[in-house]
């Protein structure tokens, strides 16, 4: 499944509308280190809105947490199901994600 970075709700809508017109599904990822600027609650609100509008087009929503373990754990506590994390002790973060019913994705540059 293709993945695209978004910088907010309207950008996500545009990219998903194009994917829907093309008959494809699309996963969306925040900008690099998006969790540090927008936060997990902001991203979760975007996900809820986009899932309601594009239920058959939207794949995964991935919040880029950079290399900050505290931010990544906060995103998991928010209930996000997929985060990108490039920090230390990745195996421990994968365990924390699995315990939360979530998973880690590879961060893209």
N, C-alpha and C positions, 0 to 999 in steps of 0.2 A: 504494500500500500504506500502511496506517495505521502510525503510529509512536507508541510510548508510552515514557515515561521510567520507569526502574526504579531502586530503591535497593539491590538485592541479588538473590540467587538466589531466595529465597522469593517476593519480589514479582514476579520474572520468571515463575516457575512459575504464580502466580495469573493473571497477565495472559495468558499463553499458553494456559492451560486454558480461560479464557473465550473466547479467539479460536478455539480448536479446537472448542469447543461450538457456536460461531456459524458454523463452517465457513469462517473467514477466516484469512489469513496476517497476521502482525504483525511489524514491525521494532521492536527495542528499543534504547533509547538510555540511557546512564548519566545520572545527575543532572548538572546544570550543573557544569562543571569536575570531573567525576568522576575523571578521570585524576590530578588533583592530590591527591585524598583516598584513593581506593582503589588506584590504580595500574593499569598495563596488565596485569600478570600476574594480578591479582585478576579483572579483567574478562575476560581470556582464559579463566580457569578457569570462570567463570560461563557463558561462551559454550559451552565444551565440554560442560558438564553439560546446558544447555538444548537444544543441538543433538541430543544423545543422546536426550533425553526427548521432544522435539517436532520431529522432523526435517521434517515436512511443514507445520508451522505457523509456525516461526520464519523470518523474512526476514533482514534485515541486523541485525547487532549493531554499534552505533555508540558509540564511546567519545568523550565530550566532553573535549577537551584544552584548552579555553579558548583563551587567547591566548598560550600558552607554547610556543614552537617546540621547545625541548629536550624537553619532555614529549611533544609530538606525534611527534618523531623517535624517541623511545624506544618509543612505542606501535607505530610502524611496524616497528622492529627486533624487537619481540615477535611480530610476525606478524599483528597485527590487520589486517583487510581494509578496514575503514571507520572513519574517525575524523572527528569534527567539530573544526574549527579556525577560530578567529576572529582570529588574530594577524596580525602584519605579514608582508609578502612572501608572500601567499597563492599566487601563481603558482609560486614556488620550492617551496613545500610541496606543491603539486599535482604538480610534477615528481618530488619525492622519493617521494610516495605511489605514483605510476605506476611508478617504478623498482622499488618493493617489491611490485608487483602489487596495490596497494591504491588507495583513492580517498578524496577528501575529501567530506564531506557538510556541508550547511549546519547550523550550530548552531541549536537552537531555544531560545527563552526561555520 
